[in-house]
Amino acid sequence: MLVSASWIGPAIFATLDRVAQTRLNHWDRPSAPELIFTGGDWFLYAFITPVVFVVSRRWPLTRPHLRRRVAFHLAFALLFCAAWAILGKLLQAILALIYIPGAWSHPIPWRDVIGWILTTLPYGVAVYIAMVCVEHAIRYFVEMREREVQVAKLSEQLADARLAALQAQLNPHFLFNALNTIAVHARDGDGVGTARIVEDLSDVLRRTLGSHRASEVPLDDEIELVRRYLGIERARFPDRLRDDFNIEAGLGGTAVPGFALQHLVENAVRHGLAGHTTAGDVRISAQRTGDALVLSVSDNGVGFDPATPAPADHGIDNTRARLRTLYGDAGALVLARNDEGGITATLRIPYREAMTDLGNGE
């Protein structure tokens, strides 16, 4: 609408130019039809511009069909140039019918119409190309702003996820228990076990505190973070926590949301198995299904009702918000109660390989 309205400017300037040229060259004063046609011929493109925008949006000049699209738009440029010229002649005929008595008796000068088309052809094509460029510029600007908003949302959500993971790993209960476990193993003379827990805790903190961790990381990195986290928890409860990984071969480089899988495992341990009096199981699986990657975390703990909102400290809402921002409707997180007890959290995202630099900032 704004671009269409902008043609008012050339229409006004063309009319003023006609008046000024008449006075400078001492020509006869232009008639009302001449002035209306001079400005109105430009204003006609205001009605054509929306059509040009629709065509440009429908067939943008992008790869991989760039050459074909260029030829397509050149053909449309000739078509719209002819439409502009014909509409101009129609406007001229209407003005003649209004202001010139007896104009109805004159036949339509088709030779003049063809001549006018050829006269306006070079400039009309240039105007069409300019309109296509304007449409592309507006669309790219809007897409850039949308990407900036998306990046801002992702940064905020990633910060929330990192904070949630940091709170889980660094809260006094977790940290003191981990340190107490290290002390117990050290007093028992278990040097190997002590070193392993220290390494696991160090790696969890390093990965969690990494300031350059990307929104998406390779699945291998996320699995390694989960293994380290479970290693610490298993050292505390060697007889109460069992884990089972079922990762399909060849998926290590697949892009997954950072901390998403770790949050699901953390929920299974803290909320599913914390009140369990017997041994608890946590099963982590990853498999490719068509164009989707399906991750699942299942436990046999106390769980909660999936039909009700998850407790605030589960991080489920944050994970779902990140999935919407990253993948739109293609990403989903579903919670379901197991028949034998506990919850299965299933994360479904589009399958694609992670960038080579993902996770390097850990």
C-alpha positions in Angstrom: 0.0 0.0 0.0 2.8 2.4 0.9 4.7 1.6 -2.3 1.5 2.1 -4.4 0.9 5.4 -2.6 4.4 6.5 -3.4 3.5 6.8 -7.1 1.6 10.0 -6.1 5.0 11.7 -6.0 6.0 11.1 -9.6 2.5 11.9 -10.7 2.6 15.3 -9.0 6.2 16.1 -10.2 5.3 15.1 -13.8 2.3 17.5 -13.8 4.5 20.3 -12.3 7.1 19.6 -14.9 4.6 19.9 -17.7 3.4 23.2 -16.4 6.9 24.5 -16.0 8.1 23.4 -19.4 5.1 25.1 -21.0 5.9 28.4 -19.3 9.7 28.2 -20.1 9.1 27.4 -23.7 6.1 29.8 -24.1 3.9 27.0 -25.3 0.2 27.1 -25.3 -1.3 26.5 -21.8 -1.9 22.8 -21.3 -5.5 21.7 -21.2 -7.1 19.9 -18.3 -7.1 16.5 -20.1 -3.4 16.9 -20.8 -2.5 17.6 -17.2 -4.7 14.8 -15.9 -3.2 12.4 -18.3 0.4 13.5 -17.5 -0.1 12.8 -13.8 -2.6 10.0 -14.1 -0.4 7.9 -16.5 2.1 7.7 -13.6 -0.6 7.0 -11.0 -1.8 4.0 -13.1 1.2 2.1 -11.8 -0.1 2.4 -8.3 -2.8 -0.1 -9.3 -0.3 -2.4 -11.1 2.3 -2.4 -8.2 0.3 -4.8 -5.9 0.2 -7.3 -8.8 3.9 -6.9 -9.3 4.5 -7.6 -5.6 2.3 -10.7 -5.7 4.3 -12.1 -8.7 7.6 -11.2 -7.1 6.7 -12.8 -3.8 5.4 -15.9 -5.6 8.5 -16.3 -7.8 11.4 -14.7 -5.9 14.8 -14.3 -7.5 16.5 -17.0 -5.4 18.6 -20.1 -6.0 18.4 -22.8 -7.3 16.1 -21.5 -10.0 17.7 -18.1 -10.4 18.2 -18.1 -14.2 14.7 -19.4 -14.8 13.2 -16.8 -12.5 15.2 -14.0 -14.2 13.8 -15.0 -17.6 10.3 -15.4 -16.1 10.4 -11.8 -14.7 11.7 -10.4 -17.9 8.7 -11.8 -19.7 6.4 -10.5 -17.0 8.2 -7.1 -17.3 7.2 -6.9 -21.0 3.6 -8.0 -20.1 3.2 -5.3 -17.4 4.8 -2.7 -19.6 2.2 -3.5 -22.3 -0.5 -3.3 -19.6 0.8 0.1 -18.4 0.8 1.4 -21.9 -2.7 0.1 -22.7 -4.2 1.5 -19.5 -2.5 4.8 -20.3 -4.2 4.9 -23.7 -7.5 3.9 -22.1 -7.2 6.8 -19.7 -6.4 9.1 -22.6 -9.5 7.9 -24.5 -11.7 8.4 -21.4 -10.5 11.9 -21.0 -11.1 12.6 -24.7 -14.7 11.3 -24.3 -15.3 13.6 -21.4 -13.7 16.8 -22.6 -13.8 16.5 -26.4 -17.3 16.6 -28.1 -17.8 14.0 -30.7 -14.9 11.8 -29.6 -17.3 8.8 -29.6 -17.4 8.9 -33.4 -13.6 8.3 -33.7 -12.3 4.7 -34.0 -9.8 3.4 -31.4 -6.3 4.3 -32.8 -4.7 0.9 -32.4 -1.6 2.0 -34.3 -1.1 4.7 -31.6 -1.6 2.1 -28.9 1.2 -0.1 -30.4 3.4 2.9 -30.8 2.8 3.9 -27.2 3.7 0.4 -26.0 7.0 0.5 -27.9 7.7 4.0 -26.6 7.2 3.1 -23.0 8.8 -0.3 -23.3 12.4 0.5 -22.1 11.2 2.7 -19.2 8.4 0.3 -18.3 10.7 -2.7 -18.0 13.0 -0.6 -15.8 10.1 0.4 -13.6 9.0 -3.2 -13.2 12.5 -4.4 -12.3 12.7 -1.5 -9.8 9.4 -2.7 -8.2 10.7 -6.3 -8.0 13.9 -5.0 -6.2 11.8 -3.0 -3.8 9.6 -6.0 -3.0 12.7 -8.2 -2.4 14.3 -5.5 -0.2 11.2 -5.1 1.9 10.8 -8.9 2.3 14.5 -9.4 3.2 14.2 -6.6 5.7 11.1 -8.1 7.3 12.8 -11.6 7.3 15.9 -10.1 8.9 13.9 -8.5 11.6 12.0 -11.8 12.2 15.4 -13.6 12.4 16.7 -11.1 14.9 13.6 -11.6 17.0 14.0 -15.4 16.7 17.7 -15.2 17.7 16.8 -13.0 20.7 14.2 -15.5 21.8 16.6 -18.4 21.3 19.3 -16.5 23.3 16.8 -15.9 26.1 15.6 -19.5 26.1 19.1 -20.8 26.0 20.0 -18.6 28.9 17.0 -19.9 30.8 18.0 -23.5 30.0 21.6 -22.9 31.1 20.4 -21.2 34.3 18.0 -24.1 35.0 20.9 -26.6 34.4 23.2 -24.5 36.5 20.7 -24.3 39.3 20.3 -28.1 39.1 24.0 -28.8 39.1 25.1 -26.0 41.5 22.3 -26.0 44.0 23.7 -26.8 47.5 21.9 -30.1 47.7 23.4 -31.5 44.5 26.8 -30.0 45.1 27.1 -31.0 48.7 25.9 -34.5 48.0 28.5 -34.8 45.1 31.3 -33.5 47.4 30.1 -35.8 50.2 30.2 -38.7 47.8 33.7 -37.8 46.8 34.8 -37.6 50.4 33.3 -41.0 51.2 35.1 -42.7 48.3 38.3 -40.9 49.3 38.0 -42.1 52.9 37.4 -45.6 51.7 40.6 -45.5 49.7 38.7 -45.7 46.4 41.0 -43.5 44.3 39.6 -44.6 41.0 36.0 -43.9 42.1 37.0 -40.6 43.6 38.8 -39.5 40.4 35.9 -40.6 38.3 33.4 -38.6 40.3 35.6 -35.5 40.2 36.0 -35.8 36.5 32.3 -36.2 36.0 31.5 -33.2 38.2 34.2 -31.1 36.5 32.8 -32.0 33.0 29.2 -31.3 34.0 30.2 -27.9 35.4 32.4 -27.1 32.3 29.6 -27.9 29.9 27.0 -26.1 31.9 29.0 -23.0 32.4 30.2 -22.8 28.8 29.3 -19.3 27.7 29.4 -20.1 24.0 27.2 -23.2 24.0 25.0 -23.0 20.9 21.3 -23.4 20.7 21.8 -26.7 19.0 24.6 -29.2 19.7 25.6 -32.6 18.3 23.8 -35.5 19.9 27.1 -37.0 21.1 27.8 -33.9 23.2 24.4 -34.0 24.8 24.7 -37.7 25.5 28.1 -37.2 27.1 26.7 -34.5 29.4 23.9 -36.9 30.4 26.4 -39.7 31.0 28.5 -37.5 33.3 25.4 -36.3 35.2 24.1 -39.9 35.7 27.6 -40.9 36.7 27.5 -38.5 39.7 24.0 -39.6 40.7 24.9 -43.3 40.3 27.9 -42.9 42.5 25.6 -41.6 45.2 23.1 -44.4 44.8 24.9 -47.4 43.2 22.1 -49.8 44.1 19.1 -47.5 43.4 19.9 -46.0 39.9 20.3 -47.9 36.7 20.6 -46.4 33.3 20.3 -47.8 29.8 21.3 -46.1 26.6 19.9 -47.2 23.3 21.3 -44.8 20.7 21.0 -45.7 17.0 24.3 -45.9 15.2 25.2 -43.0 13.1 23.2 -40.3 14.9 26.1 -38.8 16.9 26.4 -35.8 14.7 22.7 -35.0 14.6 21.7 -31.5 15.8 19.6 -31.4 19.0 18.6 -28.5 21.3 21.3 -27.9 23.9 20.4 -29.1 27.5 17.0 -30.5 26.3 17.9 -34.1 26.8 19.8 -33.4 30.0 16.7 -31.7 31.4 14.5 -34.7 30.7 17.0 -37.1 32.3 17.3 -34.7 35.3 13.5 -34.7 35.7 13.5 -38.5 35.6 16.1 -38.7 38.4 15.0 -35.9 40.6 11.2 -36.1 40.3 10.6 -39.6 39.1 13.1 -41.7 41.1 13.8 -39.4 44.1 11.0 -41.0 46.2 11.5 -44.5 44.8 12.4 -47.0 47.6 13.7 -49.6 45.2 16.0 -49.6 42.2 15.0 -47.1 39.6 15.6 -47.3 35.9 16.3 -44.5 33.4 16.2 -45.4 29.8 17.5 -43.0 27.1 17.0 -43.8 23.4 17.5 -42.0 20.1 16.4 -43.1 16.7 15.7 -41.7 13.3 12.2 -42.0 11.9 12.0 -40.7 8.4 12.9 -37.1 8.5 12.6 -36.8 12.2 14.9 -37.6 15.2 13.0 -39.1 18.1 14.6 -38.9 21.6 12.9 -40.5 24.6 13.6 -40.6 28.3 11.7 -43.2 30.4 11.7 -44.0 34.1 9.8 -46.3 36.4 9.4 -43.8 39.2 6.5 -42.0 40.8 6.0 -39.6 37.9 3.2 -37.1 37.7 0.0 -36.7 35.7 0.9 -35.7 32.1 -2.6 -34.2 31.7 -1.8 -31.5 34.3 0.8 -28.8 34.0 4.3 -29.9 35.0 5.8 -28.4 38.1 7.7 -25.2 37.4 11.1 -26.7 38.1 10.7 -29.4 35.5 11.7 -27.0 32.7 9.1 -28.6 30.4 7.6 -25.2 29.3 11.0 -23.8 28.5 11.9 -26.8 26.4 8.6 -26.6 24.5 9.1 -22.9 23.9 12.6 -23.6 22.5 11.2 -26.3 20.2 8.6 -23.9 18.9 11.2 -21.2 18.2 13.7 -23.6 16.6 11.4 -25.9 14.6 7.8 -24.5 14.7 5.2 -27.2 14.4 7.9 -29.8 13.4 9.2 -30.0 17.0 7.2 -31.6 19.9 7.6 -32.8 23.4 5.1 -35.4 24.6 4.8 -36.8 28.1 3.0 -40.1 28.7 2.5 -42.3 31.8 4.0 -45.8 31.6 1.9 -48.8 32.4 4.5 -50.0 34.9 4.8 -46.5 36.5 6.8 -43.5 35.8 6.8 -41.2 32.8 8.1 -41.4 29.2 9.1 -38.0 27.7 9.4 -38.2 23.9 11.2 -35.4 22.0 10.6 -35.2 18.3 12.6 -32.8 16.1 13.5 -32.6 12.4 16.6 -34.6 11.5 19.6 -32.7 10.3 23.3 -32.8 10.8 24.9 -30.4 13.3 27.3 -27.8 12.1 30.9 -28.6 12.6 31.4 -25.8 15.0 28.5 -26.6 17.3 29.6 -27.2 20.8 33.1 -26.0 20.4 32.6 -23.3 22.9 32.0 -25.7 25.8 
